[in-house]
Amino acid sequence: MHELQIHHLPVIDHDKLVGLVSDRDLSSIVVDDRVADVMTTDVAVVAANAPLDEVIGLMSLGRFSSVVVMGTDGIEGIFTTTDALRAFAELLDRLRPRDGSTPAGASNNSLRGSLRARES
């Protein structure tokens, strides 16, 4: 996982999501452990078309470092805190005036509106 820079892997049993294994979970394994012994079973799942601000809110409230993104055909990906920070950085870059100064009056509502517009 480390070599491929993968930090989370979904665990599937008979086409059903049953858990998530993180690189942190694997750092504490012993020889006789099974995946079921170390995986997280409280997995946050969001729809592929979920608004970005709602996904980030869910991650914040639940203190999740990732959520599994589900589409009509199953798992489409894993959205992580790194992805959220990257999206936030892109948003701030778009809001920044061309002269490089900080945008004045960037409220939570204007940020939320910009995030939703980004998704469209």
N, C-alpha and C positions, 0 to 999 in steps of 0.2 A: 504494500500500500504506500509506504514511504517513497519508494523509488518513482512511483507513478503520480505522486502528490495527490493521492486519494485519501480523504480523511473519514469518509462515511460510506458504508455499504449496506444496502437493504438486504434483509434476510427474507427469503421467499420459501414457503412450504405449500406445495400443491397449488401453485398460482395465487397464493394469498400472502400479503405482506404480514409477517409475524414479528418483525423486529428490525433493529438497526444496530450495526456494529461500528463503533468509531475506533480511530487509531488509539485513543485513550483507553478504550475497553481492552484492546489487545495488549496494552503495555503491562497489564496486571495478570495475564493468564499464566497458568501452570500447565505442566505436561498433560494431565488428564482432563483438562477443561474441554467442554464442547462449546460450539457457538452459542447454544441455548443458555449456557452458564454465564456468558459474559455480555450478551446482547441486551440492548435496551428494548423493552416491550412497550413502553409508553411513547409511541411514535406519533409525532404531529404530522398530519396529512392535509394537503391543500389541493384544490382543483387547479389545473393548469391555467385557467382563466381568472383565478382569484386576483383581486386588486393588490398591487404591491404593498400599499400602506397597510392593508389588513393582514397580509402575511407577516410583515415586519412587526405589527402590533401583537399578533399571536406569538411570535417568537420571543418578543420582549416579555409579555405577560407570563408565558409558560417557561421562560428561561431556557428555551431550546436553542441549540447552536445550529440546528438544521431542521428542515421540514422536507418530507417526501412529497414530490409533485406528481399527482395522478392525473392521467388523461383518460379518454374513453377506452383506450387499449391497454391500460395498465400504467406502470411507473414511467414517467417521462424524464425524471431527473431528481436531483436533490438540490434544494436552495439553501445556502448556508449564510452565516453572518458575513463571510467574505463577500458573497454576492450582494448582500444588502449594503455593505459599505461601498462597494464598487458603484452600485446604482445611485447611492447618495452622493458620492463624489462627482458622478456624471451630472446629476441634477444641480449641484452647487456650481459646477463649471458652466452650465447653461444659464444659470441665474446671475452669474457674475457679470457686472458691466464690463464692456470692452476695455475700459481704462484700468482694469485689475482691482478696482476698489471693491469692498464688501457691499452686497446689495442691502439697501436700507429697508427696514420694515418687512423682512422676510418672515412672516408669521407661520405658525404650524398649518393654518388653513391654506395659505398660498403654496407651501411646500407640498401638502397633500394633493392640492389641485394639480400641481406640476407633475407629481408622481403618477397620478391617474392619466394625465394627458400623455405622458411618456408611454404608457401601456397601450394607448390607442393606435 
